[in-house]
Structures are given as structure tokens and as C-alpha cells.
Amino acid sequence: MLLINLNKDLTIDAVSKNFKVLMRDQARSLKSCFFLSMVDCEVPDQLAEDLYDSLKKGLVYNVTLKVNVLANPDWFDVSISPRFEGGNNVGYQAVLQHITASDIDTTASVYSKISQGEMSMKQGWPVQNNHSNQAVSMERWDCRVK
């Protein structure tokens, strides 16, 4: 299990030692790095908007992400929840756990459908787009929200 502490704006505050060991450049500091900048382009851009929407609603966000700052970029099940210090909400904590090869294949297939506009993200879960609703079925996400 790998841990990342995030500030409220999703910049990184700290990473666990076992995460740092896996990084491509262990001398590089991730302090103040934007969390979603570590997410590989295989992950649909629409995920960023869904993430912000879910966290704004106070929900715990659970999703599968490919992290690209590692020596060997890899897929993880990621759970992002509020982080409290002294009773105050100071940001979020992301818990990353490795997933199986079959989970990676399934995720890649779903993310391909999201990128093609056949599905969308809703609170961390992929949902089928209703093609009878022209506005939803034509929705495309072409750039990473930052």
C-alpha cells in the first residue's frame, strides 16, 4: 500500500517512503506537484472533472489510475478521502494499491470506451452513456483539467 497526502487543491504534501522508493527519479521532490499530473494519459481526462465533483460533495473517490512517475509506470486502485489534522479538514489522503493483470485489462477497455464517448465517469464509476440523449452521447473530454 502506498500513501500520498494531498492539499485541498490536489497538490502533493507528502508521499510515503515506499512510494518514493518506486519513483523513476528518487531525488525529485513531489512537494506541490499537482496530483493529476502523475496520472498517465491512458486515463480519460473526464476523470479529473468527476474527481473534483465528487470531492466537492464530500464523497470518498475510488478509481483505477495509471501512475507515470514510477520507474515502471503501473496501475493502482486509488481511494481518495478527506484528511483531518486537529479536527480540521486539511486536504485528502490517497491510498494506492496494486491491481491484478485482469483488472488492468478491464480498466483499459472501459477507459477506451470513455475516451470514445460511449461511457462516462460518475463518482469514480464508469456508466453507460444514454445514446438517446444526444447531448450526453456527444460529450467528449479532450484535455486534462488542471
GILINJO-V730103 format. One line per field, one symbol per residue. burial: + if it has 16 or more other ideal C-beta (glycine too) atoms within 10 Angstrom, else -. A space follows every 50 residues. Layout:
burial = ???
This chain:
burial = -+-+++---+-++-+---+--++------+--+-++-++---++++++-+ +--++-----+-+++++-++---+++++++--+-------++++++--+- ---+--+--++--++-+-+++--+-+--+-----------+--+--
